[in-house]
Amino acid sequence: MTRTASIPTAGTDAPRVGARGWAALIVLMLPVLLVSVDNTVLSFALPEISIALAPSGAEQLWIIDVYPLVLAGLLVTMGTLGDRFGRRRMLLIGASGFAAVSVLAAFAPTAGLLIAARALLGFFGAMLMPSTLSLLRSIFVNRDQRRLAIAVWASAFSAGSALGPIVGGILLEHFSWGSVFLIAVPVLIPLLIAAPLLVPESRDPNPGRIDLLSIALSMAAMIPVVYAIKSLAVDGPSVVAGAWASLGVVMGVLFVRRQLRAEIPMLDMALFRRGTFSGAILVNLLSVVALVGFLYFVSQHLQLVLGLSPMMAGLALVPGMAVMIVAGLGVVPISRRVAPHLVVPIGLAFSVAGYLIVAFTTHEHGVAPLIIAFVVLGIGIGAAETISNELILSSAPAEKAGAASAVSETAYELGAVLGTAVLGGIITAFYRAAIVLPAGLPTETADAARETLAGAYTASNELSGTLGDELWQAAADAFGSGVFITSLIGAGLVVVAGVIAAVTLRTRTPR
């Protein structure tokens, strides 16, 4: 018989879990680490993929973006289905599909097929993430324990994003680019074995009917808007981008109207009237934009501009990853005594400093400033992710944990999309505008060098004599100018997140 967890009133006086609950937390961290690693691992594999599959600039961004794009479009739907059919059940289905598709992605022969495989990974990944956070809500009903469990969850998510380049670097040092996908298999097999034994099933006792129209509207709102932002960042303002954005906004309005009129809505819009909930969502989103955008261009700078091997480039980020984990866990006792509207802005001030270090020192001084910058950036991101996720989950009714978790995850995945689409698109645009190609290049070589930094790297290696050196120097200088502007924009986004936190996180959720 399937065990279904009851959900007592949460608080500091609620029952505390024992060793079994903490063992369940360890099991639930496996998909968290995997999905967050998958968000950034391709940043380091991208140079090799670009050489092996020769994608265009648009395809290169799609290889990165399609995965979090599909996740962002499906998370609310999957979270709601988990509330209805069982969160553990959705977790196991998602894990099985994710492992199978990862094998297909590892051996994709073309950029188009790799993009398709990444889209399928997003589909199954959307089943994993809302389940993990909502299951934590049902397992850890004691608020103090839940706060620590969510800190571990958020630290694992942030650490996974940073761990992606490290894992990718080590694997790429010894294996082909497909190895970055195959890591899903040994991670998810223990989950499939241990989750039925340690993780109790939980669901909404009164889920209502399945609203297929709301599901369709949620997807029709998310995907066009994110695609429009991506198109705007890569190609600039266009009629196509405007049309997609308009379609997404219209679908979003229809989705909200339907939720407001429904007796049992798919997503309770009343949650967004709470300043703490909405503010935490925005802080979550902007923090992830800053983190993923940073990793996107820094990974290329370390490997292609500074010439580090994938493994050494990944290891350069280890100190920042460690600090991010420490900050995420260390903020827990602090948050019991200091209000979040003070803790989060102070932490994010460190992240602003990290971006400014990149902007003003990296181009001239090499690897050391990047290591320091990521350490400083990690302090703010680690603290902000822990506090924002705890506030999001605590603001929602326990029976709607899946839907609330899905909103949190949607913010995360949307942030991952925007980090690469906006900051990645900006640095690509500045690179294309700033590069001054040396005279005498063949047309095909010039086009490849102008498209992406990886294209210029490959082209310069194929040229003989000083012409290849001149091309590479021009590309490195152009990319460096893009890093400067993009870092300032990243710092500005973190400042906005700090202001939002200071204004909206003043109201504590009830204990």
Secondary structure, 3 states (H helix, E strand, C coil): CCCECCCCCCECCCCCCCHHHHHHHHHHHHHHHHHHHHHHHHHHHHHHHHHHHCCCHHHHHHHHHHHHHHHHHHHHHHHHHHHHHCHHHHHHHHHHHHHHHHHHHHCCCCHHHHHHHHHHHHHHHHHHHHHHHHHHHHHCCEHHHHHHHHHHHHHHHHHHHHHHHHHHHHHHHHCCCCHHHHCHHHHHHHHHHHHHHHCCECCCCCCCCCCHHHHHHHHHHHHHHHHHHHHHHHHCCCHHHHHHHHHHHHHHHHHHHHHHHCCCCCCCHHHHHCHHHHHHHHHHHHHHHHHHHHHHHHHHHHHHHCCCCHHHHHHCCHHHHHHHHHHHHHHHHHHCCCCHHHHHHHHHHHHHHHHHHHHHHHHHHCHHHHHHHHHHHHHHHHHHHHHHHHHHHHHCCHHHHHHHHHHHHHHHHHHHHHHHHHHHHHHHHHHHHHCCCCCCCCHHHHHHHHHCHHHHHHHHHHCCCHHHHHHHHHHHHHHHHHHHHHHHHHHHHHHHHHHHHHHHCCCCCCC
